């Protein structure tokens, strides 16, 4: 195995240990492949998110026993993790990621809030994207492009309000018209939490909330790949 590793590579490759196999030759090949995957993933992220400060947390390489490898990461200063997905494509590797979701959240949620505020005032939105996407989905991707992407980008939105949560057919219709697909959770967090500026701080503890879904119907136009 090439020992000319950066400190980051050395730290992330600690999980690739001799415990994976008792055969020294197989171990060497396994480590070499893991290093190729990691370097490919880091290069992909550096190219796609040039100038973005990314912290890498954990690396689990693609093996004969798994269908994908994962490089966990986050934005500097954030406590929310994203994933780089590594899959084999013929004789090379294919990389996709979910980090874009952290970078497009602000503009996506702003558009959502404009629609929903007509039905529930003082709404705040917090969306998480779960579908890993390639180079074509990044921080510069517009909300319209996110919403027209195929396959549909799986997402969930938490909605914080200061009123009794309610969902009307009119609101769902407006969300569907704008292709704001996904699952939603609506919670009355109270005036104090809204005024504090971070109504989602305790969203893991939300209970008694209203949930609904907005799905793409078969008859809708296909949009852009």
SVG drawing of the C-alpha trace seen along z (x, -y; Angstrom):
<svg xmlns="http://www.w3.org/2000/svg" viewBox="-59 -37 64 53">
<polyline fill="none" stroke="black" stroke-width="0.4" points="0.0,0.0 1.2,-3.5 2.3,-5.0 2.5,-8.5 -0.8,-9.5 -2.0,-12.8 -3.0,-13.2 -6.7,-13.2 -6.3,-10.0 -4.3,-8.3 -7.1,-9.1 -9.9,-8.0 -8.2,-4.8 -7.8,-3.7 -11.0,-1.7 -9.4,0.4 -7.6,2.8 -6.2,6.3 -9.4,7.5 -11.1,7.5 -9.1,10.5 -6.5,12.9 -4.8,13.1 -1.9,10.6 -2.2,10.4 -5.9,9.9 -5.4,7.3 -2.9,5.4 -5.4,5.4 -8.2,4.4 -6.3,1.5 -5.2,0.4 -8.8,0.4 -9.9,-1.5 -7.3,-4.1 -8.3,-4.5 -12.0,-4.9 -11.1,-7.5 -8.9,-9.6 -11.5,-9.5 -14.2,-10.6 -12.0,-13.5 -11.1,-14.6 -14.8,-14.5 -15.8,-16.6 -13.0,-19.1 -14.0,-19.6 -17.7,-19.8 -17.5,-22.1 -14.4,-24.2 -13.9,-26.7 -16.3,-25.0 -14.9,-24.0 -15.8,-20.4 -14.9,-18.2 -14.7,-14.5 -15.8,-12.2 -15.7,-8.5 -14.9,-6.3 -16.3,-2.9 -15.1,-1.5 -17.0,0.5 -16.2,4.2 -17.2,7.5 -19.7,7.8 -21.4,4.3 -23.3,2.6 -21.7,-0.8 -19.0,-2.7 -19.7,-5.7 -17.6,-8.8 -19.4,-10.8 -18.8,-14.5 -20.3,-17.8 -19.8,-21.6 -17.4,-23.2 -19.3,-24.4 -22.3,-22.2 -23.5,-19.3 -25.5,-17.7 -23.8,-14.9 -23.9,-14.3 -22.7,-11.3 -20.6,-10.6 -21.8,-7.4 -19.2,-5.2 -20.4,-2.6 -18.6,-0.5 -19.1,-1.4 -17.4,1.1 -13.7,0.7 -14.0,-2.6 -16.0,-4.2 -19.1,-6.4 -19.5,-9.1 -22.6,-10.9 -23.4,-12.9 -26.0,-14.6 -23.9,-17.6 -25.7,-19.8 -28.8,-19.6 -27.1,-21.6 -26.0,-24.2 -29.3,-24.7 -31.5,-24.5 -31.7,-28.3 -33.0,-29.2 -35.2,-26.1 -36.9,-26.8 -37.3,-30.5 -39.4,-29.5 -41.4,-27.0 -42.2,-29.6 -43.5,-32.0 -46.1,-29.4 -47.1,-28.0 -47.3,-31.4 -50.5,-32.1 -52.1,-29.3 -50.2,-29.3 -48.6,-32.6 -45.2,-32.9 -44.0,-29.6 -40.4,-28.5 -39.1,-25.6 -36.2,-23.2 -35.6,-20.7 -33.3,-17.7 -32.5,-16.1 -31.8,-12.3 -31.1,-11.4 -27.4,-11.3 -26.8,-13.2 -23.8,-13.8 -22.1,-16.9 -25.3,-18.2 -26.8,-19.0 -24.8,-21.4 -25.0,-24.6 -25.7,-26.6 -28.6,-24.5 -31.8,-26.6 -34.9,-25.6 -36.7,-25.0 -34.0,-22.7 -34.1,-20.8 -37.9,-20.4 -37.8,-19.2 -34.9,-16.8 -35.5,-13.2 -35.4,-10.9 -37.2,-13.0 -34.9,-14.1 -36.2,-12.6 -36.7,-15.1 -38.4,-15.9 -39.4,-19.3 -40.1,-20.3 -42.5,-23.2 -42.6,-25.3 -45.6,-27.5 -47.3,-29.6 -50.8,-28.4 -52.8,-25.2 -51.3,-23.1 -53.7,-22.6 -53.3,-21.4 -55.7,-22.3 -56.2,-20.9 -55.4,-24.4 -51.9,-24.4 -51.1,-20.9 -52.2,-21.9 -49.9,-25.0 -47.0,-22.8 -47.7,-20.2 -47.9,-23.0 -44.4,-24.1 -43.2,-20.5 -42.3,-20.8 -42.6,-17.1 -41.7,-15.3 -42.9,-14.5 -43.8,-17.2 -44.1,-17.6 -45.9,-20.6 -45.6,-21.6 -46.9,-24.4 -43.6,-25.3 -45.1,-28.3 -44.2,-32.0 -41.2,-31.8 -39.4,-29.3 -40.2,-31.3 -39.0,-34.6 -35.8,-32.9 -34.9,-32.5 -34.3,-28.7 -37.6,-26.8 -35.9,-23.6 -33.4,-23.3 -35.5,-20.6 -37.3,-19.2 -36.1,-15.6 -38.5,-16.0 -41.5,-17.2 -44.7,-15.3 -48.4,-15.6 -47.4,-17.0 -49.3,-17.0 -47.8,-15.1 -48.6,-15.1 -47.0,-14.1 -46.9,-15.8 -46.1,-13.2 -45.6,-13.6 -48.6,-12.1 -48.1,-9.9 -49.7,-12.4 -47.3,-15.3 -44.7,-16.4 -41.3,-14.7 -39.3,-17.9 -35.5,-18.0 -33.0,-15.3"/>
</svg>
